[in-house]
Amino acid sequence: MKTKHHYVISLLCMILLSSTSPSGILKASVTDDIPKLDNPMTEQYLKKNLRKSQPRLVLNSSTEKMLRQKLKTDPVIRNMYEAIRLNAGKVMEEPLLERIQTGRRLLSVSREMLYRMNMLGMVYRIDKDPEVLYRINEELVAVCNFRDWNPSHFLDVAEMAMAVAIGLDWTAGDLPQSTIDLAQNALIEKGIRPSWPENGKNPSWAYGTNNWNQVCNGGMIAASIAIAGKDPELAAKTIQRALDGLPHSLVEYMPDGVYPEGSTYWEYGTSFSVTTVAMLESAFGKDFGHSGYPGFKESAVFRVLMNAPSGWYYNFADCGDRRSVQGDETLAWFAAKTGNASFFEKERFLMPPDKMGKLSRLAGAALVWIAQYEEKGKGEIPTAWKGGGANPVVIFTGEKGDTHDYYFGGKGGRGTVNHGNMDGGSFVFELNGVRWVVDPGNQAYHELEQTGFDLWNRCQECERWTLLTKNNFGHSTLTVNDQLHAVDGLATIVDFKDGAMPEATIDLTPAFRGQLKEAKRRFIKDSATSLVIEDHIETLDATELVTWQLMTTSDVELVDNGVILRQSGKRLKVENISHPGLAMSVVSLYPAPLQLDRQMKGLKRVELRMPAWTIDNGKTSIKIRLSEL
């Protein structure tokens, strides 16, 4: 029997064997040494086990009966359904979709269609309004007559295919036969067949390690279920490939639930994963082991801990800055599966429907698992937590009764991880509702791509690393000789202690290959209002300069032995404890160095620059303390 240790080793081996494609998808060697899903899928199995009646995508007769009952008794479900109805009403006022491509993507159109089918489809299921059915028909006819769904960027196809499949399924034969035929043919010719390249090879996403795998395989499963009666052979082989390929993305959650691409990409990839689970359960009565995959359910804790008290995410990788005001529908799936009230954002689900704004494009499907939630207790979310994997992170929060909104997030990782940055050793820090130490976050892809900027290749000299959001000069870490980190140098958490004064040590040595002999960064929460960062460094002959960096948007005042940060009428001291003879300096990064950089108002880099000749015997420890004033 394989242990979690064996799975971690296989994950690291798979990462080492991976390479980057021009599209930005990390391709992995197809290896058998990862946990598998059950995969009995054949044409015979499909014909025998697929639910015969519609709906069967997330909704079926039993889940619909449960949902209708909850609409009578559960204020959360009534409130969320009212929000869906309001959204559906606004869709009815919009023009039909057109095939308008933005750069290389049709994705915004596909996502809008998925949103519309979730809103209109759920309202039709519950209310059976003929005007809503008429509008669903118009929407389906419009997109199914597109010349294609942009197979060169297959996410576009996947989301459109799921949208059309839901529109067909939730109307359950009530559409005109001509529309049913048109939609099924479109799902086959514009959805599924383009997923089977003429060269006979699997597309890179089918066995890839990132969100493309989850989204594209999920879309193909939805399409296959929708056309199973018309072409069971094609449907079965497509679902079979998906069940075989999905573990190569699910393994990224191992061993502790960290999603390497950050919290907003957790939302993207995981929302499609849980929708896929719900579709398989409703259509086949089982999810083939998906929800029990090692690390997958644990990722709910990761998601909760990425939400800082200020409303910001811990926004490492290509993560957005702030969460929305709406309840977390994807997290609610984990609540439904576990009964853990810590994963169910009841107050947000109960906010006035007209204040929720535009819902997520999977909110119709999510209503089903929100209705399935039954509280079985409130599991404690740890106040000190670390997770390993391809992009390890550590979190310290306030203890019970904390009045200071303490939040620290630090990380390891390396630049070659999906959506990764040269940010090993970087951190964010909040106290008293203020984010004092920031991560520069992400940038819109299209604006960069349309200039010809090479955003996706990740070699050591690649253009991606000229951006402040991507390179180490824009993160609160160490820089040596004013050079980039080693792009493939994986920084790992090598020590962790929890409790009231937790600490974690990250080995940064691989990130400084050829620059330092050793570098280890230790984070210590030494009080309820302070954080200590200790860097233990051993130099090489090639070491000329070591720079300690802190990124902030606060006002900065230089003082003896450090700086004072000011923001929102509050203050934080950054104290140089170890090297009082070296003064800190401030570099303004607004405007940022490059026109293509993200322009963050007030962004600054606080530096402590240490020439190598000042380091006795080639070894030193830099100790900086952040504390409330």
N, C-alpha and C positions, 0 to 999 in steps of 0.2 A: 504493500500500500504506500502511495506517495505521500510524503509529508509536505507541510507548507514550505519547509526549507528547500525541498526539491523543486517546488514550483517557482520559488524566488530565483534559484539558480537558472532554471530554464528561461525565465523572463529575461535575466541579464544576458544569457546567451543569445536570445532572439534579438535583443537590442543591438548587440555587437555585430550580428549578421545582417542588419538592416541597411538600406540605402535610401536616398531621397530622390523622388521623381520630380521632373520639371513642374508638375502640377501642384507640388507642395504636399503630396501624400507620402507618408513614410511607408515604404514597402518592406515587408518582412519575409524572410525565407519561410516557406510553409514547412513547419516542423510538427512532428507528432508528439513532442515532449511537452505538451501543455494539457490542462484538463479539457476534456471534450464535452460537448452536449450529446444527449441521446439523439440518434439520427436514424430512425427506421423508415425515413421518407422514401417511398417508391410510388409509382402510379397506383399500384394495387392498394397500398396503405392509405393513400389519399382518398381513393374512392370509397374505401370501407369506413374511414374514421372522420372524414370531414363532415361537419354538420350540414345537413341537407337544406335546412330552411334559413332564410334571411330574416333579420340581420345576423351576421356572424363575425363581424369585425369589431372587437371590444364589446359591443352590444350583442346579446342573443336573447332568447325568450326569457331565460331565468334572470339575467342581469337587468333586463328591461323591467321585468316585474318588480324586482327589488328597487330599482330607481324610482319607479312610479309610486311605490309605497313610501319611500323616503321623501318624496316631494310633498306628501301629505303630512309628514310628521317631523321632519328634520329642518330646522331653520337655516342651517348652513346650505343644504341642498336647494331649498327654495330660493335663497338669496343668490346663489351662484347661477341657478337656472334663469333667474330674472336678469342677471347680468348678461347671460348668453342671449336671451331674447332681445335685450336692448342692442347688443352688437349685431344680431341678425337683422334687426330693423334698419340699422345704418347701412348694412350691406345691400339691402333692397333698394337703397337710394343711389348706389354707386353705379357707374357705367360698367358694362361687361369687360372682362379682361382682354387685352390684346397682346400679341407676341412682340413685346418691346424688350430687346436685349440691352443690358448695361455692360459694356465691355465684353468680357467673355462669358458673362453670366445672364441667365434667364431666371435666376434664383428668386428675385423679389416677386416675380409673377407667380412662380410655383408656390411660394410661401403664402402669398395672398390667396391663392386658390385653396390651399390646405386650410387656411383660416376660414374662408367662406364656407367650405363644406362642413367644417366642424360646427360653425354657428347655425347655418341653415339646416344642416342635416339633423342636428339634435333637436332643434325646434320642430322640425317636421315629424320626427319620431314621436315627440310628446304631444304635439297639438294637432297634427295631421291637417295643417292649413293648406288648402289647394294653391293659394298664392305663393307660398313658400316652395311648394313642389314645382310650380311653374318656373320660379326663379332658379331652382337647382337645375332644372332641365336646360334653361338658357345658358347657365354657366358651363355645364358639361358640354353642350354642343359647341360653345365658343372655343374652349381649350382643346377639345378633341379634334377640331378642324385646323389647329396650328399645323404648320408643315412638319414640325418636329418639336421635341421638348428639350432640345439642346444637349444631345448625348455627349458632346465633347467636354462638358462640365457636368458629370453625371449626378451630382447632388440635385441639379435642377430636375432631371428626369425622376429621381427617386421621390422627391417631395410632391411633384405633380402626379405621379402614379398613385401615391397614397391618397392624395386628394380625390382623384377620380374614383378610386376603389371605394372610398368611404361614401362618396356621393351615390354611387351605384348601390352599395350594400344597404345603407340606411334608408333608402327609398324602397327597398325590398320588392322590386317588380312593379312599382306604381308609375314609373316613367313610361313614356311611349316606347314601343318595341324598337322603333328606329333609333332612339337615343341609346337604349341598352346595347344594341348591336354596334353602334358607332363607338361607344365608350369601351366596350370589350375589345373591339378591333384596335382602338387606339392604345389600350393597355398592352396588347400583344405587340403591335408593330412599332409603337413609339416609346413603349416602356420596357417590356421584358426582352424582346429580341435584340435591341441595341446593347443589352447587358451580356450578350453572348458574342464576343468578337469573332469575326470571320476566320481569324488565324487559329481558332480553337483554344487559345489560352484564356485563362481567367483574367478579368480586368483587375488592375492593381488594388482597387478598393475591396474586392471580394474577400481577400485574406489580409488586408492592411491592418495596421495597429491603431488607427485613430478613428475619429467620429465619422469619417466617410463610410467605413465598414458598417457602423451601426445604422446610419441613415439610409444608405443605399440598399443594404440587405433587408432592412425593415420595409422600405418602399417596395422592393421586389416581392417580399412575402405578402404584403397587402394586395398587390396586383395579381399575384398568383392565385390567392384565395378567391378573388373576384372573378377570375376567368377559368377557374378549375373545371366548371361544367362544359366549357367550350373547348378547352385544350388541356386535358388532365395530364398528359405526358409532359408538356412544357411547364405546367404549374408544379408538378412533382419534382422535376429535376432542378427547378429554380429554388424551391424551398429546401431541397436536399443540399444544394450548394451553400445556401445561407446558413443552415444549421451547422455545416462543416466549417464555414468561414468565420462566423460570429465569435468563437472563442479567441481569435487572434486580436480582437479589440477588447474583449472582456478581460483578458489576461492583464491588461494595463491597469485594472483596478487593484490587482494584487500587490502586496499582501494585505494592505490595511485599508484600502478604499480611496487612496489619493488618486485624483484624476489628473494625469500629467499636464493636460492642456489648460488647467485652471478652472475656476468655478463657473464662468458663463459657458465654457465649452462642456463642462459637466452637464449643465442644463440642456445643451443642444444634444450631445450624444446620448445622455441618459434618458432624456424625454422620449427619444425614439426607441431606446432599448425597452423601457417600461411599456410603451405602446405596443411594441412587438410582442412582449410577454402577454399583454392583455389580448391581443389578436389571436395568438396561438391558443391561449386558454379558452377563449370564446369559440374558436372554430374547431379545435381538436380536443378540448378538455384537458390539455396539459401544455406546459411550456418547454418540455424536453430538457429541463435542468437549468434553464437560463437564470431564473431568479435566485437559484441556490449556488451560482458560480462563486468560487472563492473571491472574497473582497468586494463583491458587488453590493450586497446589502450593507456592508460596513461603510460604503461610500456616503451613506446618508449622514453619518457623523461628520465626515469631511465637509459635506455641503453646509451643514449647520455652522461649523466652526469657521467657514470662510466669510460669514457675515459678521462684520465688526459692529460695535455699538454705535458708531457714527452713521451707519447706513451705507458705508463703503464696503466693498468686498476686499478681502486680501487679493489684490488684483494682479497676481503674478501671471506670467505667460501672456497670451493674447486675451486677457480677461477684461471685461468692462469695468468701469469705476464703481458704479453704484447699482444696487438692486432696485427693482420696481416696488411700488407700494402694494402690489397684489400678493395674494397668498401663493406660496410655492406649490404648484400643482404636481410637479414631478416628485418633490419630497413627500407629498401626500400619498403617493403610491407606496412608499416605504412605510408610512404610517399605517396604511391599510394592510400591509403584509405582516407587520410586527405588532400593531396595536400601541406603538410608542407615541404618546402625546407630544413628545418633544419634536416630532417630525410633522405635526399637524398644526398649521397656522390658522387656528380657528378665528381669531380676532380679525385677521386680514380677510378671510373668506366671508366674514360678516360685515365688512365695510359697505356703505351704501353702493348699490350697483352702479349708479350714475357717476360715482367717484372712481370706479375702477378703470375707466377708460377702455382702450382696445385690449381685449383679452389675448392670451397666447393662441397660436394657431392650432394647438392641440387641446384647447380647453373643453371642447365638446366631449372628446374621449375621456379627458381627465375627470369629468363630472361622474363618470361611472365608478372609478376607483375611489374618488372622494366619498361617494355614497356607500362604498364597501367598508369604510373605516369604522371600527369599533374600538374604543379606547380600552386598553388593558394595563394602564399604568403609565407613568412618566419616567422613562429611563433617564438617568443622569447623564448629561453631556460632560465629558471630562474638562477640567480647567487647565490641564497640561496634557498635551497629546502630540504624538509624532507618528508620521506615516512614511513608509519607505517606497520603494519602486523606482521608476525612471526619473521622477522629479520629486524627491523627498521634501517634506515640509514639517515644521514644528510650530505649535501654537501654545501660547500661554494666555489665559484670560483671568479675570478677577475671581477670587474665591466667593463663596456664598455670602451675600450681604455687602459685596463690593459697592462702594459709592463713587468710585473714581473711573468707572468704565475702562478698566485696564485691558489692553489688547496688544499682543505682540505676535507677529508671524514671521518666521525665517525659513530659509530654504537652501537646499543643495541643488542637484541637477546639473545640466550642461546645455550648451547651445543647440546640439543636434536633436534634442527631444522635440516632438511635434509641437509647433507653435512656441518653441522655447527661445530663451534669451541667454546671453552671457551674464547670468545673474546669480551664480552659485555664491552662497554666503550673504546674499542680500536680505533685507528685512523691512518690515513696516512696524510702526509703533504709534499707538493711540493712548491718550490719557485725558480724562475729564472732557470727553466728547470731541477732542481735537486730534486729527491725524497729523502728528508732528513729523514723522518720517514716511515719505511717500514712495510708491513705485510709479514710474511714468506711464504704466499701462499699455494699451494697444493703440493702433492707428487703423483707419479705414483702408481696406485693401485696394479698392478700386482707384482711389485717388493716387495711390502710389503706382499701381500697375499701368494706369493710362499714360504715365510719363515714360514708360519703358523700364522702370526700376525693377531690378531682379530681386523680388522680395522672398522667393521661396527656396532658392538654393542656399545650402548651409555649409559650404566649405570654409576653411579658415580665412581665406581671402575674399569671400563672397561679399557682394554689395550690401546684403542684409545687415551686416555688422557696422555699417557706417551710420545707422540710425541710433539716436540716443535711447529710444525705447528698447532697442535690441542689444546694444553693446554694454559692456561693464561700466563705461563712463557715465551712464545714466542710472546706475543702481547703487544702493548703499552697501558696498562691498569693498574689497581691496583691489587695487590696480598696481602692477609692477612694471617699472620702466616705461610708463605711459603706453603700454601695449595691451592688446586684446587678450582675454582669457583664451586658453586652449579650447577650441570649440567642442572637442570630443572628450574633454576631461571631466569625468563624472564626480561631483562632490557628494559625499554621502554622510548621513548621520551616524556617527560611530559611538556616541554615548548619550544617554538620556536618563534623567531622574525627575520624577514627578513629586507631588507634595506641595506645600505652601510656598516653598522657594525652589521652583523647578529650574532645571538647567539642561542644556543640550549642546553637544559638540559636533561640529561639522568639519570633516576632513576636506580641505580645499586644495590639497597638494596636487591632485591631477589637473586642476584648472590652471596651475602655474608651472606646467611642465617646461623645463628649460629656463624658468625665471626664479624659482625658489626651490630649495631642497625640501622644505616642509612648510605647510601652513595649516593651522587648525584654528577654527573660530568657535568660541564658547559663549553662549548666551545664558545669562543668569537673571532670573527675576529675584532680586535681592530684597525687595520690599514691595508693599502694595502700590507704590507710586514711583518705582524706578526699575531700570534695566541696565545691566552691565554687559559690555561686549569685550571679551578678551581674545586677542589674536596672538597666538604663539607662532613665531616665524623663525625659520632657519634659512639663511641666504646661500646663494651660490656665487661663484666668481663673476657670473654674468649679471648678478643683481646690482643695479645702480640706484634705484629709487623705489620705495614702497609708499603708496598713497592710501590712506584710510579715508573713506568717503561716506557722506550722509546726504541724502536727497531730501529737500524740504521746500515747501511753498510758504513757510512762515517768514516773518521779518527776522533778520539775524543781527545780533549785536556782538561784536568781538569783545571779549573780556579776558582777564588773566586766566590762563589754563583752560581756555575753551570758548564757548559762545553761549549766548542766551537766545532762545527762540521765543517769539511773541506772535500770538494769534488769538483772535476772538476774546481779547481782554485777559488771556491767560499766558503763563510763561513756563518754559522748560529749560533746564540747564543741561548743556552738553559739556561734561567736564573731562579734560585730559588728565587722568590720574597718573599714568605711567611715565609720561615724558613732559614734565612741566617746562622744560627748557625749549620745547618746540611749540610755536604758536600755530593756531588754526588760521585758515584763510577761507574766503568765500568766492565762489565763481558763479556769476549770474548766467543762467541758461534761458533767460527770457529777454529777447528772442533766442531760440535755440540755434546751435551752430549751423545747421543746414536748413534751407527753405523747406525741404521735404520732412524735416523732423516735426513731431507733434509740438505745438506751441502751447506750453502750460504757463499760465500767468503766474509770475512770482517764483518760478522754479529756480532753485539754487543748489549748488553742490558745496557743502562744507567739507573742507579737506584738512588732513594732517599729513604733510609730506615729510617723509623721513629718508634722507640720503643714506645709502648703504654704508658709507664710511663712518657714520655715527653709531653703527650697531656693533657693540663689542663682541668679539669672538664669533661673529656671524649669527648670533642668536639674540632674540629680544621678544618681549611680550608687550603689546599695545593694549592698554586698558582704558576704556572710555565708559563713563557712567552718565545715563540720562535720568534726570530726576525732576520732580515737581518743585516749583518755586512758589 
